[in-house]
């Protein structure tokens, strides 16, 4: 049995527990006829143990005295109760008095302990600060004043200043002042702190957590390592997927890279930002690994793989190819994506004994059973809303998303790149959510960064202004700039040769699951090695398809709550086109085109919207001409048209605004305010309220 001599009790629970324990000991000892000396000896042992524990934890003298008094009091009362019995007026009264007194004493002792702890922390901080030399003390004073001035009065005591070995900056170790100041409160002011410190252009401040929740670390760069080109290191020593693989340097010159074993990765950046170079750097790291295979999906003619495979061919094809499988056509990409799903499922079942032997819930990887890393270059060709209208591309995307969802533990991971961090490029939210490592090269504006990293990431596009720079986040770490290594074709050839003898082969279980598509992966690929003519480029045309029923239950006017993107977004896009055609036709003639109406309603139904068409008996004299309204605002009649199609149950102003946003705003019509919609409809004699907050056409208007 292990005794806790330093158990934590409050001023209420402590005395109650002590009183009940003493009463129990006294009653049991008296009933069993135990000698009273046993109670005294037990209390004496407790006194010694609690005193030793208190010394070890450096509690105050007041607390030590209180503990001694408590044990002595308990010893005396229990000894008397064992000898004479506890159930007497004097016995119970003295016990209650002792309990109340102990509670009051503990409250005072806890207050003394809290003050002593504050003084100890302050003394330690003062001792650290006293160890600073003149130059570092001056920096500490300067930054303490700056934080108070810039960070809305937050106080931080700088207790440590450490210069970087590169000479490009320093780190500050701070203790946050009273009032609950957190390091996150300082992090929101990094731009203001950098401006107040007059740091050189391109230099900045990174704020992170310190040794405890009341501490903060500030990394201040004074030299910009992001400007100069940094070549990929000439060290081609073996790497492993279980350790960080370097991809560039931070502002202070420190090397950094992600650990790939459980990480799916996402890279975005506009043309010329260095996105493809970063993909080549990651492929180079994979080529150096002894426990990872590289597969490539690139529907732009396999461009990412060409330099690697042609360098391997030029070197005489030593060992295994640096890239194990290339899908440069939609058909090949479908086969690869389906194989990934099969491999993930096969590994989950087939390698259970391997996981049990390693006492791990994820597949241990090595040269015999390697990770599979899929590089999907220009992922917008697969994941964009436009591409998902094509059945083949949609099949690729669906299988890759399933791989993201199920294959992490099975060591099948995906690295995707795209031109923009926007919803039309990355249409499925799983791509963003399941990618733990994110890198944004030069992007259009901060709104893309907000979508990419989430709000409150405390960075801006100005923090990575140069080609080859990226803003990166590894899992939940802070977003920070990184200068990506530059990898030239000549160095690719060197890496291919240097790593030829270490590349693994696909394990037998996965090879069986991959099937015939894997065995035939090198058929008709001479063009990849530069030994045959390039095939004619594949023309990918969007296809018309019937969208699947929407997920979720319709709300106002049965408008589905399916998340934007994927098939629902495709339905909305097609509905928008149909609405425009219908609108144009209505402007050209004074009568409705039944075929266009039917087409429009079919598309809306597929997208999750059920509208009731107006009947042919609607009196035309009572309906203003298209584009006209009583107050001259064409939107008023558009709003009535939405209500007209909503059916007898009606529709609310916010739902009207949502439909207006989706169908009319893209064509230049500003969405009216909900109050304006309500005013228009309340004044329209054709409209009534079938329920609270809902508007519908009066029944006589439908006859």
N, C-alpha and C positions, 0 to 999 in steps of 0.2 A: 504494500500500500504506500502511495506517495502522498505525503502531507504537504499542503500549501500553507506555509507559515506567513504568507504575505497576501492572503486573499483580500480582494477589494470589496468593502462594504460601505454603504452610505450611512448617514447619521440616523436613519430610521431602521433600515434593514439590519444593520450591524447590532444595535442594542437588542432588537427583538430576537434575532437568532441566538445571541449570547444568553439572553434570559431563558429562552426555551431549552437551550442545551444544558444550562445549569440546573433547571428544574428537572429535566429528564435524568441527569446524572444523580442528583440528590434523591429523587424518588426511587430509581432503580437500585442505587446502593443501599438505601434504607430497607427496601423490601427484601433484598437478597442477603441482608446482614453483612455487607462488606465492611472492612475496617475503614475508618475515616481517613487514615493515612494515605490510602490509595488515591483519593481525590486530590489530596495536597501534592502527591508526587506527580500525578498527571498534569496538574496545572503548572507545576514547576517546569516540567519538560516543555510545555507550551510557551512559557515565558522565555526560556532559553532559545527555542527555535525561532520565535518571532523576533527576538532581539538580533539574532544572527542575520535573519532575512532583511531586517530593517537596515542593518549596517551595510549589507551587500548592495542594497538599493539606495543607499545614501539618503535616508529619510532624516527629518529634523529631530533634534533632541526632544522637542515637545511631543512628537509622535511616539518616540521610543518610551518616554515617560508614561504616556497615556496607555500604551500597550502593557507596560509593566503593571500599572495600577489596575487595569482591567483583569489581567491574569491573577494578580494577588487577591483582588476582590472576589473573583469567581472561585478561587481556591478556598478562601475562608468560608464563603457561604455554603459551597458544596460539602466541605468537611463537616460543618455544623448540621446540614440537612441529612447527611448520611447517618450521623450519630443520633439525631433527635427526631428526624422526620420533617419534610418540607411543608406539610399541610397544617401550618399554624398561622394565626393572625400575624405574629411577629415575623415568621419566616417569609410569608408571601409579601408582607409590607416592605421588608428590607429589600427583597428581590426587585419589586417594582421601583423603589427609590433608586436602587443601583442602576436599573435599566434607563431611567430618565436621566440620571446624572451622566451615564456613559454616552447617551445620545448628544447631550449638550457639549460634552467634552470633545466628542468626535467631530461635531460641526466646526468647533473652533480649530481643531487640529487640521482638518481638511483645508480651511482657509489659510492657515499658516503654511501648509505644504504647497498650496497653489502660489502663494507669494514667493516662497523659497524657490520654486521651479522657475518662475519668471526671472528672479534675480540670478539663478544659475545660468539660464539661457543668455541673459544680458551680459553676464560676466564672461561666458565663453566667447560671445560675439566681440566683446571688448578686447579679450585676449587675442583673438584672431586679428582684429583691426590693429592692435598695438604692434603686431608682428610685421605690419606693412612698413616698407621703407618710405622715404620721403616722396619719391615719384609716384608710387602706387597709392600712397595715402592721398596725394593730391587728386589722382584720378577718381578715387573713391568719393572724396568730398564733392568733386565736380558732378559726378553722376547721381549722388544722393540729391543734390539740389535740383538737377535736371528732372529727375523722376517726380519730385514734388511739384515742380513747375508745370510739367507737361501732362502728367497722369492724374489730373483732377485732384491733386492734394494727397495722393497715395504716398506713404512714406516707406522707404526701404533702406535698411542699413547695410552698406556694402562691407562685407567682412573678408573678402578675398579678391585679389586681382591677379590674373595669370596671363602672361604674354604667350602668344602662340609661337611655336618653334619656327614657323615660316616667316615670322615678323610681320604678318599681314593683319594683325588685330590682337584682341585680348578678350578674355572672359571675365565676367563679374559674378561673384557669389554673393547673393543678398539674402537678408532676413527681413521678411515683410513686417511692417509695424502693426500695432494693435488695430482692431476694427474689422478683422477678417479679410484683409487684402490678400488676393490670390495672384499667382503668377499669370493667370489668364487675364486679370485686370490690367496688368502691365503690357501683355502681349497685344492688346487692341490699339496701343499707342506707338507701335514700332516706327511707323512712318514719321510721326511727329518727333519722336526721340532722335531719329536719324537726321531730320532737318535741323533740329535745335543744336545737335552736335556738329553741324556743318561737315558731315561726312562726304568724301569724294563721290562723284557720280558713279553709280553702280555698286557702291558699298551700302551695307545695311546692317540691321540688328535682328537677331533671332532670339526669341525668348522661349524658355522651357522650364519645366519643373525642377526644383532643387532637391535637397536631401529629404525634405519633409513637406507637408502641404502648406506650410507657412514660409517656404523658401523659394527662391527664384534664381535662375541662371540667365544671364544676358551675354550673348556672343556678339561682339562688336567688331566688324571688319573695317580696317582702315586702308587696305590695299585690295584692289579689285582683281581677283584671280579669274573672273568670268570673261575678261576681255580677250586675253591671248588664247590662241589655238593650243590645245593640249593633245598631243598625239597619243594614240593607243600605246600602252607600254610594250616594250620589246620582250618582256618576260612572258613566255608561253608555257609556264609550268602548269601541271594539272590542277584543275578546279573540281569542286564537287557541288552538286545541287543543294546540299545541306548547309553550305556556308555562303556568305555574301560574295557576289561576283561583281567586281568593280566596273562601273560604267562611266565614271567621271570624277571631278573634284569639286569640292565646295569652295565657298569664298575664301576660306582660310587655307586652301590647298590640300585639305584632308581628302583621301580617297573614299569613295562611297559607292555602294551598289546594293541591290536587293538580294535576299535569300529566296531562291526560286522554288524550293520544295513544295510549298503549299500555296504559292502565289500565282494567280492569274493576273495579267498586266494589261494596261490600257495606255496607249500613247496617242496624243492628238497634236496637231500643229499644221499650219497652213504651208503651202508650197514654199520651198526654200528655207524652211526653219531648221532643217537638220533631222527631221523625223526618220527618214530612211537610213541615215547614217547611224542613228541610235539603234535601229533594228539590226544593222550590220554588226554593231558592237555587241549586241546581245547574242547574235548568232556566233560571233567569234568566241564569246565566253562559253557558249554551249559546245562549240567544237573542242574547247580545252577540257571539258568535263569528261570524267570517266564513267559517269552514271546518268547520262541524259542523251536522248535522241532528238534530232531536229527534224521537224516536218514543216513544210511551207505551203500555205494557200496564197496564191497571188494570181488573180484573174487578169492582171495586166501583162500577160505573156510570161509569167514566172520571173519577173525582173529581179526580185530580191534574191533568188537562188542562182541566177546566171553567173555572177562573178565567182561564186564559190565552186560551182560545178565545173565551170570552164578552167578555173585555176587547178582544180583537182585533175582534170583531163590533161592539161598541159604538163603537169608534174608526173605524168605516167600512171595515173590512177593508183596511187599507193594506198594500201589498206582499204578501209571502207570509205564511201563518199561522205563528205562533211554534212550533207543534207540527205536524210534517209528516204524521204518521199516528197515529191513536188506535185501539187495540184494546180495546173495553170489553165484549166478549163472548168466551166461549171459542172460538167459531168464528173470529172475527176474529183472535184471538190466535194460533190455529194457523196461519192464513194468513200473519200477519206473521212468526212464528218460522220457518216454512218458507222464506219469502222471504229472511230473513237468511242462512240457510245457502246458498241459491242465489247471493246477492250475494257472499258471502265467496269461494265457489269461482270465480265469474266474475271477480272482481277479481284473484285470485291468478294467473290465466292471462292475462287481458286487459290487465293493466297492467304486464307485464314490461318493456316498453320504457321506460315511465315510471320504473320503479325503476332500471333500468340507467343512464338519463340522469342521474338524481340520485345515482348511485353508492351506493344504499341497498338493504338487503334487506327493507325494509318500504315500503308504499305512501306516497309523499309526498302529503299532503292540502293542498288549497287551496280557493278559492271554486268552482273548476270540478269538482273531485273531492273532496267533503267527507267527513269522518268521519260515521258514523251512530252516535248514542248512544241506546240504548234504556233507558228508565226503566221498570222493572218494579216498580210500587208494590204493597206487601203481597205479596211473593213467596211467602209461605206458601200463598197460594191456588193456587200452581202447584207448588211444590217440596216441600210437606210430604208425609209418608208417607200421610196420609189422602187428600189430593188426588190422589196418584198412583194410587189405586185407580180413578179415573175415566179412561176411555180418552182422552177429549179433552184433559183436563188433563195426562195423562202425555205425550201427543204434544207439547204446548207445552213441557213441561219438557225432554224429550229433545232437541228442536231448539235450545232455548236453551243447554243444556249443550254441544251440539256447536258452537254459535257461540262459546262461551267457549273451547273447545279449539282451534279452527282459525282464528278470525277476527281475532286481534290484529294480525297484519301487514297484513291487508286493511282496517284502520281501521273495524272494526265491533265496538263495545264495549257492555257491559251494566252498568247500575247497578241493583242489586236492594235492596229493603228488606224487612224482616220484623220481627215482633213480638218474637221471642226468638232468642238465639244458642244454639239447642239442636238436637240431631240430628233430632228429629221435625219441626222447622220447615225446617231445611236438610238434607234427607235425603241429598243426593248430595255427597260430599266435594269434588268438583270445583268446586262453587260457592265453597267456602271457600278452596281451594288456588289457584284461578285469579284470585281477586279481590285485586289488589295493594294497593288502597286500602281500608281498613276503618275504619268509624266506629261506635262503640257509644254510643248515647245512654243514658239512665238504664236500667240493666238490673237484673234481680232480685237477683243476687248475684255474687260473684267466680267461682263455678264456671262461669257462662256466659262470663265474660271469659277463663277458661282455655281453654275450647273454642274461643272466637272468635279469640284472639290467640296461643294456645299458652302453655305454661307458661313461667315465668321472664320474664314481661313487666314485672314490677316495678311494677305499678299495681294499684289496687283501685277498686271502684265509688265509694268515698268521694272519689276525686280529681275526680269530675265530678258533684257532688251536686245541681246546680241545673237546672231546666228550660232546655233550649237548650244545655246543655253536652254534649260528646261526648269520649270517649277515642278518639283516632285513631292509626292507623299507616299511613304511606305506604311501601309496599314493606318493606324491612328496617330502617327507621328505628325509633327508640325510640317506644314508646307514650306519648302525652302528652295532657293535656286541652286542649280548644279550645272557645271560646264561639262558637256558630254565629250568623251574622247573622240578625236578625229581618226577615222580608219580609212586608209587609202588602198586602192586595188593591189599595189605591190605588197603591202603588209598582209592582205588577205591570202595571197599566194604563199607567203612565209608561214602563216598560221596553218594553212591546209597541210603543208609538208611536215611541220613540226608536230602536229597532233595526229598524224595518220595512224600511228600504232596504238592509240588508246581509245578509239571510238567503239562503243558497245554495239551489239546486235540486238534486235528485238527478241525478247524472250519467247519461248515456244508457245506458252499459253496465249500470249497476246497475238502472236503470229497466226495461230489457229483461229482466234476470234476475228482478226482482221480479214481473213479469208482470201478469196481469189483476187480481190482488188489490190491487196498488198503484194501478192506474188507477181502481178502483172504491172506493177507501178512504173517500171522502166520501159514499157512498150511505147513506141512512137515518141521517144523523148530525145532523139539525136540533136534536135535544135537546142536543147538545154546545154549540151556540151560543145556546141559550135561545130558539130560534124554533119549537120543536115539543115535543110531550109526550114525557116520558121513557118509554122502553119498559118493559114489565114486567120486573122483575128475574129473571135467570136462576137457576133452582134447580139447583144442582150436587149430584147424588147419586152416592155411590160406586157403582161397578159391579162385579159379580163377573166375574173374568177368570181365565184359566189362566196362571199365572206361567211365564215362560220357564225352561228348565233352568238350574240354578245354575252360575255361573262357579266354576272351581276344582274340585279333586278332594276327595271326601269323606274325612274322617279317621275317627276313632273312630266305629263304628256308622254309617259312611257319612254322617256329619253334614257338610254342605257348609261350606266356608270362605268362602262369599260374604260380602262386606262388608255390615254392617248398613245398611239403607236401600234404597230403590228396590223392585224387584220381589221380591227375597228377603225384605225386611222385610214386604211385603204378605202374602207366603205365611205368614210366621211369625205375623202378626196373625190371619190367618184360621184357621191351625192352632190358635192359642190359643183362639179362639172355639169351634171344633169340639171341642177337648178339654174345655172347660167344659161344653158341652152333653152330651158323653159322660159326664162325671163326674156331672152332675146325674141323668142317666138311670140310671146304675149305682146311685146312692144310692136311687132310687125303687123299683127292682126288683132282684131277686136274680139275674136273668139278663142277659146282654149283648144289646144292640140291634145286630143285624148291619148295619143301614143306617147307623147312626151310626158304627160301626167303619169301614165302608168309606169313608164320607165323610172321616173323620179321616185315614185312611191315604192317601187320594188327595191331600189337601192337603199332608200331610207329604212325600209323594213329590215334589210340585211344588216344595216348598221345599228339597229336597236331602237329605231324611232317609228312609232305608229301614228300616222296622221290620217284624218278623215278628209277625203277630197270634197270640195264644194260640189253641190248638185247642179245639174243643168238648169234647175228651176229658180235659181237665185235671181231675183230681179236685177237686171243689168243697170237699170236707171238708178237704183239705190247704191250702187258700188261705183266710186269714182274711178276714172280711167287709171291705168297703170302709171305709176310715177306721179300721180296727182294727189293732193289732199287739201282739206279746207284751209289749213294755215300755210300751205305752200311747202311743207316739209315732206319729201317723198318717203321718209322713214316711217311716217305715221301709217301709211297704207301697207308698208311691209310688215309692221307690227300686227295690223289687223289680219293680214294674210296668214301669219303664224297662228294667231288665235283661231282663225277660220279652219285651219287644218288640224287643230288640236282635238276636235271632237267635243262631245257633250260634257265631258268631265272638266274641260277647261285647262288652263295653264297659268302659272304664276309669272310675275315680272322678271324674276331672276332666271327662270328657265328660258324666257323669251330673250333675255340678254345673252344667254349662253348660245342659243341658236343663232342669234344675230352675229355674235362674234365669229362663229364658225362659217357662216354662209355668206354674209353680206359685208362684214368688215374687210375681208381680203380684197373686195372690189371697190374700196374707197368710201364706204358708208360707215361713219362713226357710230358706235353702239350707244343708243340713248340711255340716260340714267333711268333707274327703276322708277323714281318718282315721276319722271316725264312720261314713261310708259303708262303708269297708273292714271295720270291726268288725261292722257289721250283716250284711253279705253273707257274711263269713267264718263267722259263727255260724248262718247260714240253711242248713238241710240241703237246701233245694231248689236251691241255687246251687253251682256249681263254677268252677274257673279253667281255661278252655281254653288260656290263654297267660299269660305273665307280666304281671301288673297288670291283667288283664281278667276280667270275671265274666260268666257265662252260666247259664241254667237247665239243670239236669242233663238228659241226654237222656231219661231215663224220665219226666221231667215234661212232655215235649213229645209223648209217645205217647198 
